Amino acid sequence: MSAISISGLHKRYPRVHALDGIDLAVERGEFFGLLGPNGAGKSTLINIVAGLTRFDAGRVSVLGHDVVTDYRKARRLIGVVPQELTYDPFFNVREVLRIQSGYFGLHKNDAWIDELLAALMLTEKAGANMRALSGGMKRRVMIAQALVHRPEVVVLDEPTAGVDVELRKSLWAFIRRLHSEGHTIVLTTHYLEEAEALCNRIAILNRGRLVALDTKPALLARGIGRTRRVCVTTEQPLAGLPGALEQKVRRRDGHMVELQLDKGTDSVMAVLDALRAHGAVITDLNMEGADLEDVFVELTRGK
Ligand SMILES: Nc1ncnc2c1ncn2[C@@H]1O[C@H](COP(=O)(O)OP(=O)(O)OP(=O)(O)O)[C@@H](O)[C@H]1O
């Protein structure tokens, strides 16, 4: 049985086909990344899995429980950390977590709440009013809130958006811990670095469609993963480029030109020679292997 199973899923808003036939299964125990540019449909998908958004066609279940016909059971098995910070400013942190526990009929949940507060470094803020917390702390409370009922499946919609580096690292550590304790984790993120560091399987969504779904090494091994980026800085802005190089340009900005080269067939030395023969005086050179960003850019570019 899959942790999350989605088949033939369609969701239309009046002006956009937000999800255009999604088939996807997240297995139990996976650390799954859901990536995509703005508007790709990630939040819509997550909200559907959480039972918060209606859809037009398809089937969605959490650990075998249909999110529509078996809503209550599905809801108990999943914890969703939404992207937007929504909270009631009149309650303190502990009250928020107690109220949330109450929704699940858990009236003696303080031991677990204390554990969550400690793990998320919120113990000292337990009595603080929500409105008095910083954005990063509110986000941690929302994570705790999603976990009060110890759901097996944890879905985090951009948990580290707008969070400083230090807190991001501690959130990563906490999410890793949840995963090592047996939770299935689904993470949406804009930070490719984050998906590369954490997820074992990654789906890339673009305009409501899945454009890739594979393990991280398999994604990197795709054709595009065999390229290398070379960034050349020249003394004078380049007037033009040798014809053969024009089509390899990825970015160009005054003194700098970034080329995407095939590791197998393009020799870096030959490229530099061609630039020099064209009158360029090279002052700096940077090379990078392909990373997930190349794959992402390639798959979500244009149409
Ligand atoms: N309630 C709504 N009413 C109408 N259109 C919506 C609604 N919610 C989302 N959309 C549209 O559906 C599409 C998918 O949006 P969604 O928020 O799921 O994307 P996303 O991948 O989560 O983007 P982001 O990374 O910016 O959060 C977008 O075109 C968006 O404008």
The ligand as an SDF file (V2000), in Angstrom:
LIG
                    3D

 31 33  0  0  0  0  0  0  0  0999 V2000
   -8.3150   29.2440   -5.4490 N   0  0  0  0  0  0  0  0  0  0  0  0
   -7.8740   29.4150   -6.6990 C   0  0  0  0  0  0  0  0  0  0  0  0
   -8.6550   29.9950   -7.6310 N   0  0  0  0  0  0  0  0  0  0  0  0
   -8.2500   30.1370   -8.9050 C   0  0  0  0  0  0  0  0  0  0  0  0
   -7.0340   29.7850   -9.3530 N   0  0  0  0  0  0  0  0  0  0  0  0
   -6.1950   29.2000   -8.4750 C   0  0  0  0  0  0  0  0  0  0  0  0
   -6.5640   29.0070   -7.1080 C   0  0  0  0  0  0  0  0  0  0  0  0
   -5.5220   28.4220   -6.4700 N   0  0  0  0  0  0  0  0  0  0  0  0
   -4.5470   28.2640   -7.3860 C   0  0  0  0  0  0  0  0  0  0  0  0
   -4.9490   28.7330   -8.5960 N   0  0  0  0  0  0  0  0  0  0  0  0
   -4.1630   28.6980   -9.8400 C   0  0  0  0  0  0  0  0  0  0  0  0
   -3.7790   27.3530  -10.0820 O   0  0  0  0  0  0  0  0  0  0  0  0
   -2.4390   27.2930  -10.5520 C   0  0  0  0  0  0  0  0  0  0  0  0
   -1.5820   26.4360   -9.6240 C   0  0  0  0  0  0  0  0  0  0  0  0
   -1.3900   27.1320   -8.3920 O   0  0  0  0  0  0  0  0  0  0  0  0
   -0.6180   26.5090   -7.1520 P   0  0  0  0  0  0  0  0  0  0  0  0
   -0.7100   27.4760   -6.0310 O   0  0  0  0  0  0  0  0  0  0  0  0
   -1.0710   25.1240   -6.9120 O   0  0  0  0  0  0  0  0  0  0  0  0
    0.8790   26.4590   -7.7000 O   0  0  0  0  0  0  0  0  0  0  0  0
    2.2320   26.2120   -6.9000 P   0  0  0  0  0  0  0  0  0  0  0  0
    3.0220   25.2730   -7.7260 O   0  0  0  0  0  0  0  0  0  0  0  0
    1.9620   25.8460   -5.5010 O   0  0  0  0  0  0  0  0  0  0  0  0
    2.9000   27.6570   -6.9600 O   0  0  0  0  0  0  0  0  0  0  0  0
    3.8340   28.4050   -5.8710 P   0  0  0  0  0  0  0  0  0  0  0  0
    5.1630   27.7480   -5.9760 O   0  0  0  0  0  0  0  0  0  0  0  0
    3.8290   29.8020   -6.3820 O   0  0  0  0  0  0  0  0  0  0  0  0
    3.1960   28.2450   -4.5560 O   0  0  0  0  0  0  0  0  0  0  0  0
   -1.9580   28.7270  -10.6810 C   0  0  0  0  0  0  0  0  0  0  0  0
   -2.1720   29.1320  -12.0140 O   0  0  0  0  0  0  0  0  0  0  0  0
   -2.8800   29.4730   -9.7430 C   0  0  0  0  0  0  0  0  0  0  0  0
   -3.0470   30.7970  -10.1850 O   0  0  0  0  0  0  0  0  0  0  0  0
  1  2  1  0
  2  3  1  0
  2  7  2  0
  3  4  2  0
  4  5  1  0
  5  6  2  0
  6  7  1  0
  6 10  1  0
  7  8  1  0
  8  9  2  0
  9 10  1  0
 10 11  1  0
 11 12  1  0
 11 30  1  0
 12 13  1  0
 13 14  1  0
 13 28  1  0
 14 15  1  0
 15 16  1  0
 16 17  2  0
 16 18  1  0
 16 19  1  0
 19 20  1  0
 20 21  2  0
 20 22  1  0
 20 23  1  0
 23 24  1  0
 24 25  2  0
 24 26  1  0
 24 27  1  0
 28 29  1  0
 28 30  1  0
 30 31  1  0
M  END
$$$$
